[in-house]
Amino acid sequence: MLLLPLQLFAQYYTVRGRVVDKYSRQPVPYANVSLYGQPGQGASTDSLGVFRIERVSPGIHQLSVSCIGYKNLLSPEYIVSAQLPPVELELEEDASQLAEVTVQAAAPFRRIKESPVSLQIIGLSEIEKSPGGNRDISRIVRSYPGVSFSPIGYRNDLIVRGGSPSENRFYMDGIEIPNINHFATQGASGGPVSILNADLIREVQFYTGAFPADKGGALSSVMDIRLRDGNPDDQTFKATLGASEVSLSGAGHFGEKTTYLFSVRQSYLQLLFKMLGLPFLPNYIDGQFKIKTRLTLTDELIFLGLTGIDNMKLNTDEEG
């Protein structure tokens, strides 16, 4: 009998990115960047704030960043694969100041610390793994405290702390958008299907109270959706066939300073409903894009686009 050794080689990827100051946008040199929970696997940034971590196993990872003079940072979750573009991490300065000293008489009652801000940050792992969420952000947040959903089962209206579904506000990279759903009705912010493609989302910040000053006008909740950037090193495309739609998304670059990210989706629900003999035929198309151009080391120009077209017609071919 002849025995031959069998070698299995795991596939690894490289995580690249850049560390910058959150406010000045200047690169942060000599910062330590490592995989969260794996401090032995990391790298330091060079004089331009660029880092490169080799041999990273595929899956969902977070990055831990530390640097003298800055607050430690734990990044959002990233899906490490061949399609992962370079990431950009923002650090805040940590100014060391002496705390004041206050001398006062003992009070008969002890004042407790205030409750934290009602903020939930939704990462990629929660979007991908949420049971029954169907990669729809509005359906994922329904399990959070103070959030309920519409009794109409096919809609994703949000009812936060007893408020109306029209009292919610939605933002995409800081820009307010009126609605994020197809087939929305007047006086509500929900619908059967989300306009947003989850493949383009980096993270979602969901506020149910204590809203930021730059997001006024909300009475129930604020949902701030952050998109990821395009790929400055390669051109990647992804085609998906879902239960009710087909989609095409891509990420890449134009030259050395401009990146792009886009998604286009077309439903085929009207074909399924027609085969089933239903009296109405819904159809929708949506698209979104993000183009980012780096003008200087501190200045960027970003173009965002989001569109959705809905069409509902009667099935005139059905008799009776």
C-alpha positions in Angstrom: 0.0 0.0 0.0 1.4 3.4 -1.0 0.5 6.3 1.3 0.8 9.8 -0.1 0.7 12.9 2.2 -2.3 15.2 1.5 -1.7 18.9 2.1 -4.6 21.3 2.4 -4.0 25.0 1.9 -6.3 27.6 3.5 -7.1 30.7 1.5 -6.0 34.0 3.1 -6.5 37.6 2.2 -4.8 40.9 2.7 -6.5 43.8 4.6 -5.3 47.2 3.5 -6.4 50.7 4.5 -5.5 54.1 5.8 -5.7 55.8 9.2 -6.6 59.5 9.3 -7.5 62.2 11.8 -11.3 62.4 12.1 -11.4 66.2 11.8 -8.3 67.4 10.0 -8.2 64.4 7.6 -4.5 64.3 8.0 -2.8 60.8 7.9 -1.9 59.3 11.2 1.6 57.7 11.0 2.9 54.9 13.3 -0.5 53.8 14.5 -0.9 50.2 15.6 -3.6 48.3 13.7 -4.5 44.7 14.5 -7.4 42.3 14.2 -9.7 42.5 17.2 -9.2 39.5 19.5 -5.9 38.6 17.6 -3.4 41.2 18.8 -0.5 39.2 17.3 -1.8 39.8 13.8 -1.5 43.4 12.8 0.7 46.1 11.3 1.8 49.7 11.8 0.9 52.6 9.5 3.6 54.3 7.5 4.3 58.1 7.1 1.1 58.3 4.9 -1.1 56.5 7.4 -1.3 53.4 5.2 -1.2 49.9 6.7 -1.3 46.3 5.3 -2.2 43.1 7.2 -1.2 39.9 5.5 -2.7 36.4 5.8 -6.1 37.2 7.2 -8.6 34.4 7.2 -11.9 35.0 5.4 -14.9 35.9 7.5 -16.2 38.9 9.5 -13.5 40.8 11.4 -13.0 44.1 13.3 -9.9 46.2 13.5 -8.4 47.7 16.7 -6.4 50.9 16.3 -4.2 52.6 18.9 -1.9 55.6 18.7 -0.3 58.0 21.1 -2.3 61.2 21.4 -5.5 59.5 20.0 -8.4 57.6 21.5 -8.4 53.8 20.8 -10.7 52.8 18.0 -12.7 49.6 17.4 -13.8 49.6 13.8 -17.1 48.4 12.3 -17.3 44.9 11.1 -15.9 44.0 7.7 -16.4 40.9 5.5 -12.8 39.8 4.6 -12.9 38.4 1.1 -11.4 39.0 -2.3 -13.9 41.9 -2.8 -12.9 43.9 0.4 -11.7 47.3 -0.7 -9.2 49.3 1.4 -10.7 50.6 4.6 -10.4 54.1 6.1 -10.2 54.4 9.9 -10.8 57.7 11.7 -9.1 58.5 15.0 -10.1 61.2 17.5 -7.5 63.2 19.4 -7.2 62.5 23.1 -6.2 65.7 24.8 -5.0 65.0 28.3 -6.3 67.5 30.8 -6.3 67.7 34.6 -9.7 67.1 36.1 -11.1 69.7 38.5 -11.3 69.0 42.2 -14.6 69.8 44.0 -15.0 69.8 47.8 -18.5 69.7 49.1 -20.5 68.5 52.1 -22.0 65.0 52.0 -25.5 65.0 50.5 -28.3 62.9 52.0 -29.1 61.5 48.5 -26.7 60.0 46.0 -27.0 61.1 42.4 -26.8 58.2 39.9 -25.2 58.4 36.5 -27.5 59.2 33.6 -28.5 56.4 31.2 -26.5 56.1 28.0 -27.8 57.5 24.7 -30.3 55.2 23.0 -28.1 54.3 20.1 -27.8 50.9 18.4 -25.0 50.3 15.9 -25.8 47.5 13.4 -22.8 45.8 11.8 -22.4 43.5 8.9 -22.7 40.3 11.0 -26.1 41.4 12.4 -27.4 42.3 8.9 -26.3 38.9 7.5 -27.3 36.7 10.4 -30.6 38.3 11.6 -33.3 35.6 11.5 -36.3 36.7 9.4 -34.7 40.1 8.6 -34.1 39.2 4.9 -31.2 41.8 4.9 -33.8 44.5 5.4 -32.6 47.1 8.0 -36.2 48.1 9.0 -37.0 44.5 9.8 -33.8 43.9 11.8 -34.4 46.8 14.2 -37.9 45.5 15.1 -36.3 43.3 17.8 -34.8 46.3 19.7 -36.3 47.7 22.9 -39.1 50.3 22.3 -39.6 49.2 18.6 -42.6 47.5 17.3 -43.9 46.8 13.8 -47.0 47.3 11.8 -49.7 44.6 12.2 -49.8 44.3 8.4 -47.4 41.5 8.1 -45.9 42.2 4.6 -44.9 45.8 5.5 -41.8 47.0 7.5 -43.3 50.1 9.1 -41.5 51.1 12.3 -43.4 52.2 15.4 -40.9 53.5 17.9 -42.1 54.2 21.5 -45.7 54.4 20.3 -45.1 57.0 17.7 -46.4 57.2 14.1 -44.5 55.5 11.3 -44.2 58.9 9.6 -42.2 60.3 12.6 -39.0 58.3 11.7 -36.1 60.0 9.8 -33.7 58.3 7.4 -30.2 59.4 6.4 -27.6 58.0 4.0 -24.1 59.2 4.7 -25.5 62.2 6.5 -28.0 63.2 3.7 -31.7 62.9 4.6 -33.8 60.8 2.3 -37.6 60.8 2.5 -38.2 57.0 2.3 -36.1 53.8 2.0 -38.9 51.5 0.8 -40.8 50.5 -2.3 -44.6 50.9 -2.5 -44.7 53.4 0.4 -48.0 54.9 1.3 -48.8 58.5 2.3 -48.3 59.1 6.1 -46.0 56.1 6.6 -42.3 55.4 6.1 -42.5 51.7 5.5 -43.2 49.4 2.7 -43.0 45.8 1.5 -39.4 46.0 0.1 -36.4 48.1 1.0 -34.8 50.3 -1.7 -31.3 49.8 -0.2 -29.0 47.0 -1.3 -27.4 45.6 1.9 -24.2 44.7 -0.1 -23.3 48.5 -0.1 -23.9 49.1 3.6 -21.0 49.5 6.0 -23.0 50.1 9.2 -26.2 51.5 10.5 -26.6 53.8 13.5 -30.2 53.6 14.9 -31.3 56.2 17.4 -34.5 55.9 19.5 -33.9 59.0 21.6 -31.4 61.8 22.3 -31.0 62.5 18.6 -27.9 64.4 17.3 -28.2 68.1 16.7 -27.7 67.8 13.0 -30.5 65.4 12.6 -33.4 67.4 13.9 -37.1 67.0 13.2 -37.4 63.4 14.3 -40.0 62.5 16.8 -39.6 58.7 17.0 -36.3 57.5 15.6 -33.3 58.3 13.4 -31.6 55.8 11.1 -28.3 56.8 9.7 -27.0 54.4 7.0 -23.3 54.5 6.2 -22.2 53.2 2.8 -18.8 51.7 2.2 -16.3 53.1 -0.3 -15.3 51.7 -3.7 -12.2 49.7 -4.4 -9.2 51.8 -5.4 -7.1 48.8 -6.4 -9.4 46.6 -8.4 -12.7 46.2 -10.3 -15.2 43.8 -8.7 -18.7 42.9 -9.7 -21.4 40.7 -8.1 -24.6 39.4 -9.7 -27.4 38.0 -7.5 -30.5 36.1 -8.2 -33.0 36.4 -5.3 -36.5 35.0 -4.6 -38.1 38.1 -6.2 -35.4 40.1 -7.9 -32.1 40.1 -9.8 -29.3 42.6 -8.9 -25.9 43.7 -10.1 -23.5 45.5 -7.9 -19.9 46.7 -8.4 -17.0 48.5 -6.9 -13.9 50.0 -8.5 -12.0 53.1 -9.4 -11.4 55.7 -12.0 -7.8 56.6 -12.0 -5.9 56.9 -8.7 -8.1 59.3 -6.8 -11.7 58.4 -7.6 -13.6 55.3 -6.5 -17.1 54.2 -7.3 -19.8 51.9 -5.8 -23.1 51.1 -7.4 -26.1 48.7 -7.4 -29.0 48.1 -9.7 -32.0 45.8 -9.0 -34.9 44.6 -11.1 -37.8 42.6 -9.7 -39.7 39.8 -11.4 -42.6 39.7 -9.0 -45.0 40.6 -11.8 -44.0 37.4 -13.6 -44.6 35.2 -10.5 -47.9 36.9 -9.6 -49.1 36.5 -13.2 -48.3 32.7 -13.1 -50.2 32.4 -9.8 -53.2 34.2 -11.3 -53.2 37.1 -8.8 -55.2 40.2 -9.7 -52.3 42.7 -9.3 -48.8 42.7 -10.8 -46.2 44.7 -8.8 -42.9 45.7 -10.4 -40.0 47.8 -9.1 -36.5 49.0 -10.1 -34.0 50.7 -7.8 -30.4 51.9 -8.0 -27.8 53.6 -5.9 -24.3 54.8 -6.3 -21.4 56.5 -4.5 -18.5 58.3 -6.2 -15.7 59.6 -4.0 -12.9 61.7 -5.3 -9.9 62.7 -3.1 -9.0 66.3 -4.0 -6.2 66.7 -1.4 -5.0 64.9 1.7 -7.7 66.6 3.7 -10.5 67.3 1.2 -12.9 64.8 -0.5 -15.8 65.2 -2.9 -18.6 62.7 -2.7 -21.6 62.1 -5.0 -24.5 60.0 -3.7 -27.4 58.8 -5.7 -30.5 56.8 -4.8 -33.6 56.1 -6.9 -36.6 53.8 -6.9 -39.4 53.3 -9.4 -42.6 51.4 -8.5 -45.3 50.2 -10.8 -48.5 48.4 -9.8 -51.0 47.4 -12.4 -54.0 45.1 -12.7 -53.8 41.6 -14.2 -56.1 42.1 -17.1 -55.3 38.7 -18.6 -57.0 37.0 -15.6 -60.7 36.3 -16.3 -63.4 36.8 -13.7 
